[in-house]
């Protein structure tokens, strides 16, 4: 892989606007009538959210990520995807570069809801 060029510089205040948090994936459910989408139910410590992610074709068994912690973007507008509400975005690595994506995970267990940055 050839790394992509670095995006234009932003101010630190722009970065601070993104709410990235650790959540534990408690269940992974198929989104009917979709070739790509799975619904993740994610525990953020003080609440749970439905996060729809295009991981169905990226893994032999998408449910293998149940019980894992990962990073999620929480302050995006809710979006209905294939009829299922998504309340954030899985923050994975590799998709934008044409690589098989993998989860962005903390190196050790950390409380659900802990913020990145």
C-alpha positions as CSV (number, residue, x, y, z in Angstrom):
1,X,0.0,0.0,0.0
2,X,1.2,3.5,-0.8
3,X,0.1,5.9,2.0
4,X,-2.3,8.6,0.9
5,X,-1.2,12.2,1.0
6,X,-1.8,14.0,4.3
7,X,-5.0,15.9,4.4
8,X,-5.0,19.7,4.7
9,X,-4.0,21.1,8.1
10,X,-6.8,21.8,10.6
11,X,-6.9,23.7,13.9
12,X,-6.8,21.7,17.1
13,X,-10.2,23.2,17.9
14,X,-11.6,21.3,14.8
15,X,-10.3,18.0,16.2
16,X,-11.8,18.8,19.6
17,X,-15.3,18.9,17.9
18,X,-15.1,15.1,17.2
19,X,-16.4,13.0,20.1
20,X,-14.5,9.7,19.8
21,X,-15.3,7.2,22.6
22,X,-14.6,3.6,23.6
23,X,-17.6,1.3,23.6
24,X,-18.1,-2.4,24.1
25,X,-19.9,-4.2,21.2
26,X,-22.5,-6.2,23.0
27,X,-24.3,-7.7,19.9
28,X,-23.9,-7.8,16.2
29,X,-27.1,-8.3,14.2
30,X,-27.7,-8.7,10.5
31,X,-29.4,-5.9,8.7
32,X,-32.0,-7.6,6.4
33,X,-31.9,-6.7,2.7
34,X,-28.3,-5.3,2.9
35,X,-25.2,-7.0,1.5
36,X,-22.9,-4.9,3.6
37,X,-24.5,-3.7,6.8
38,X,-24.6,-5.1,10.3
39,X,-26.2,-3.4,13.4
40,X,-23.9,-3.1,16.4
41,X,-25.4,-2.6,19.8
42,X,-22.7,-0.7,21.8
43,X,-22.4,-0.1,25.5
44,X,-20.9,3.4,26.3
45,X,-21.1,3.0,30.1
46,X,-24.0,5.4,30.7
47,X,-26.1,4.4,27.7
48,X,-26.2,2.1,24.7
49,X,-26.5,3.0,21.0
50,X,-27.3,1.3,17.7
51,X,-24.4,1.8,15.3
52,X,-24.8,0.5,11.7
53,X,-21.5,-0.5,10.1
54,X,-20.6,-1.9,6.6
55,X,-18.7,-4.9,8.0
56,X,-20.8,-7.9,6.7
57,X,-18.4,-8.6,3.8
58,X,-15.2,-7.7,5.7
59,X,-15.3,-10.7,8.0
60,X,-16.1,-14.3,7.7
61,X,-18.1,-14.1,10.9
62,X,-19.0,-10.5,11.8
63,X,-20.3,-11.6,15.2
64,X,-16.7,-12.4,16.2
65,X,-16.4,-8.8,17.4
66,X,-19.1,-9.2,20.0
67,X,-17.6,-8.5,23.5
68,X,-14.7,-6.3,22.0
69,X,-14.1,-2.7,22.8
70,X,-13.5,-0.3,19.9
71,X,-13.6,3.4,19.1
72,X,-16.7,5.1,17.8
73,X,-17.6,8.6,16.7
74,X,-20.7,9.7,18.7
75,X,-21.5,13.2,17.7
76,X,-22.6,12.6,14.1
77,X,-26.3,13.2,13.2
78,X,-28.4,10.0,13.4
79,X,-28.8,8.4,10.1
80,X,-31.2,5.7,8.9
81,X,-29.4,3.0,6.9
82,X,-31.4,0.2,5.2
83,X,-34.2,1.1,7.5
84,X,-32.1,0.8,10.7
85,X,-31.2,3.9,12.8
86,X,-27.5,4.5,13.3
87,X,-26.4,6.7,16.2
88,X,-22.7,7.1,15.4
89,X,-19.9,5.6,13.4
90,X,-17.5,2.7,14.0
91,X,-14.0,4.2,13.8
92,X,-12.1,1.5,11.9
93,X,-8.8,1.5,10.1
94,X,-8.0,0.6,6.4
95,X,-11.2,1.1,4.5
96,X,-10.3,4.5,3.0
97,X,-7.1,2.9,1.6
98,X,-8.7,-0.2,0.1
99,X,-7.5,-2.5,2.9
100,X,-9.6,-4.9,4.7
101,X,-10.7,-2.8,7.7
102,X,-9.9,-3.6,11.3
103,X,-11.1,-2.2,14.5
104,X,-9.4,0.7,16.3
105,X,-9.1,-0.7,19.8
106,X,-7.6,0.4,23.1
107,X,-4.4,-1.5,24.1
108,X,-6.0,-2.6,27.4
109,X,-9.5,-2.7,28.9
110,X,-10.7,0.8,29.7
111,X,-14.1,2.0,31.0
112,X,-16.8,2.2,28.3
113,X,-17.4,5.8,27.4
114,X,-13.8,6.9,27.9
115,X,-12.9,9.6,25.4
116,X,-10.1,9.6,22.8
117,X,-8.0,12.7,22.3
